[in-house]
């Protein structure tokens, strides 16, 4: 599914701008204890980014050098704001492709997709150039790969008790404390992780 594709039916509920929270019974180990921000959801399927799994072997500065955005050695002089841009494992699909989720203070016509109030997605190298020059968004992370679902697949997984969903906010999305995001997402629903049951009701 391409981002932004698919007309949305009147009266239908979609999860754009929401966070999916994996239930304890999630059988797919790629998504166990993950929180996924839904970037696009329509009749044709859904696309999202895992927001709580780091890519510890990758640093933004190193990637900027590899992409030819900055010269070797120049990465030590990157703007201070770029230090807060984490590199995450966004999902199992197209893991060599990068997506930058960011605050709406950065926008590039034809390559930036507004998702929800204050949150956008850009999937071109221009946003990385802007970050490297100090002209990028105030909040951002780079996700390698994404999570994708075909038509009706996500709805079926939710009905089968695979996912809960909650409202997203900037703190949950962009905070650097990845290891607490799962618990914090559940707390937005008033749920203590230890009290979650694999056999809980439908989300």
C-alpha angles and dihedrals in degrees: 000000000000119000111264095011123132132051114255117232119236113257093016119127117230131182103223108146093016129113122237115214118203114235119230090253094060104138097191103087090203088071104033110135092356131144113211124195109216110226098175134010128173142136087286095059141274141277127198145159127238105235102188106054118087129207094223094180091059129069125189093234091055092049091050089055092046090051092049093242093123130018123251107277094021091089090080088065097051117135115275091242091064090063089072094056107102126200110229138184097247097187146302098281120092094348092183092061121088130218125185116210109196150155117282095250086093119060133163119189114244095009106054119078117201107219108172138342106312097356128100139168125221121183103182130091091246093083090054090051089052091050091049091051095046094251096102131109121298092239127027148137132198116231122197109211128351143233116253136187130190125229110311093354098112092045089053092049091051091049089049089057095254098127144026120198135212141175115280125224135184094257093054092045102043106024113120094223097093095165093067099044095092093054092042092051091052091047089059085066093045092250127139109214093227091057095054114113127207086224096052121139126273118296 
